[in-house]
């Protein structure tokens, strides 16, 4: 849920969005759930604070659906009197990070189009980080990201090509050899997916003890 990353939507607006998600998506078998509860990861921005948690809890109460809320952490998040179900951090410019028992993450690389590379892609370092993350005592183990190709963070299998205006494409002469190397690291390091879990989103994730693959 990305609105929280650009503004501070009201509890009523969040509730309306959650109701829509519940009615149109959460009933799908591939939608990520914990103990039957649909999971929502919310992005955030620098203006977030304890009031953000309060708004989300109010919104959840208004929907009448017991969503499993995972909010993006902020400075002082552990001191809030109200707490979501869990916390995550989105910081793909770092190779890895761990935040208490809530979540840990790894990143294959990161850059912004037109800016210098902030974290170079490195398969060996990614493998080492993946192995270390599996051993952490955290609820969520996140890969940032599954398919954010424009920022260099994708682990989705693929081959870099040179696109033409005419709609054709050819292999890029100096393209990054993504292929399936990064997903193979995850396959080797992570526990096997539980039957019935699905994939399709920007950020790959596994949750202990029930591993899953991806979530928006």
N, C-alpha and C positions, 0 to 999 in steps of 0.2 A: 504494500500500500504506500504509494509515493507522495500523496498530497501533503503529508506531514513534513516532507522534506523541503517544501517550497512555501508553506504557509502554516497557519494554525487553524485547521478546520474545526468548526463547532462540534460539540457532542452530537447535536441533531444531524449534522451533515455526515459525520462518521457513521452514526447509527443507520442512516438511510443507505449508505454505501455497503455497510455490513449486511443489511437486510437483503440488498440486491445480490451480493456475493452468496449469501446463504441460499436464496431461492434459485439462483441461476447456475451456481457452480459447486457449492459445497456438497450437493447430493450426488456428484459424480464419484465413481469408485476410485479415480486417480487423485482426488483432492486429498492433500495431506491432513491427517487427523491423529490426535493423541487421545486414546481412550474414548474414541467416538466424537471428540471435540474438534471442529474445524480450526486449523491453525492459520493465524494471520501474522506475518512479519510486517512491521511498519518502519518505514524510513524516518529520518529526522533531520533537524537542522540546528544551528547554533542557538536558536531561541528556545529550545526545549528545556523543560524543567519539570518539577513535581506536578505542576498544573497540567502538563501533558498527560501524565498518568491518570490524573483525575478525570480528564475529558474522555479518555479511552474507556475507563471503567464505567463512567456514566453512559457512554454510547452503547457499550455491551449490555448494560442493564436495560436500556431502552429497547433493544432488539429482542430481548428474551431468549437469545441464543448464547450458550455458554462457549463463546469463542476462546481458543487458547491464544493469548496475546503475547507476542514477542516484540518488545519495543527496542528501538535503537538507544543505546546507553548515552548518557551525558554526564558531565561533571556533577558528582554528588548523588548519582542515581540510587545508590544503596541507602541513602539517608531519608528517602521519601517515605512518608507514613503509609501511603498506598503503593502497592506493588503489582505489576503485571505478572503473568505466569513465568516469564523469563525475559532475558535481555540478550541483545546481540550488538556487535560492532561491525560497521562497514568501513574498512580501511585498507583497500587493496594495494596502496602504495607501500605497504609493509609486507614482507614475505609471510609473516605469521603473527598471531597474537592470541592471548588467552585472558579471559576476564572472569575471575573467580570460578565458581562451578557452573556458571551459566552457559558460556559458549567459548569456543576457540575457532580460529579461521586460518586458512592458508590462501596465498595468491600466487598465480604463475607469473605475473608481471602486470605492469600498469603504466599507461601514458594517456595524455589527452592529445587529440589531433592538433598538430601545429606547435605543440610544446615539447620540450626535451623529455626523454624517457625518465620516468620517476622510479620505476623498478623494472630492470631488464628481465626478460623471460629467461629462465635457467632451469632446465629439466632436472638436473642433479639436485639443485637446491630445493626445488619443488618436491622431489621425492623424499629428501631428508625431512622437510617440514611436514609432509604428509605422515611419515612414520612417527614423528614426534607428536603430532596432533592426535593420532589414534590412541596414544598412550595417556593423553590428558584425561583428567576426571572432570569432564564437562558434559552438560546435557546435550548441547548442540555442537556439532562439528561441521563447519561451513567451508565451502569452497567458493571463493570470490573471483570469478563467477563462472556460470555455465556457458553463457553465449553472448557476453558483452564484447563483441568483436571490435567495436570502435574504440575501446579503451585498452585493448591488449590483454584482457583478463580471461578470455574464454578457454575452457578446457574441452568444449565440444569438438569431436573429431572433424577435421576439414583440411583442405589444401588451399593455400593462398594463390589467388589467380589475379590476372590483370584484366579488368573489365573494359569493354569498349562501348562507345556511345551507340553502336549499332546493335548492342544486345548480346554480342559474343564474348567469350572469355578464353584466355589461355593461361597456362601455368606461369606464374611470376618467376622470372629468372633468378631473382634473389629473394624469393619469398620465404617466409618462416615455415619450416617443416613441421607444422602442427600434427598433421595426420591424426593418428590415434594415440600418440605417445603419452599425452597427459591423462587421458582417460584410462590408459593401461596402468599408469602409476596408481590411480585411485582404485582400479580393480584389484591390484595386487595388495594394496595397503589396507583398504577398507573391508569390513565384513560384508558377506553376501547380502544383496537386497532381499528383504522379505517379500514373499509372493503378494502381489496386489498393489505394491507401491508404484508410483508413477513418476514421470519426468516431464519437464517443460517449463522453463522459466529462466530468470536471470541469474539466480544464485543457487548453486548446488548445496545440498545439506545432508548430513546424517544426524539422527537424534538417538542418543543412548537411552534405553536399550533397544529401541525399535529403529533400525536403520531405514532411511528413505533416500531418495535421490535428489529431488530438486523442488524448489518452490519459487514463486514470484515474489 
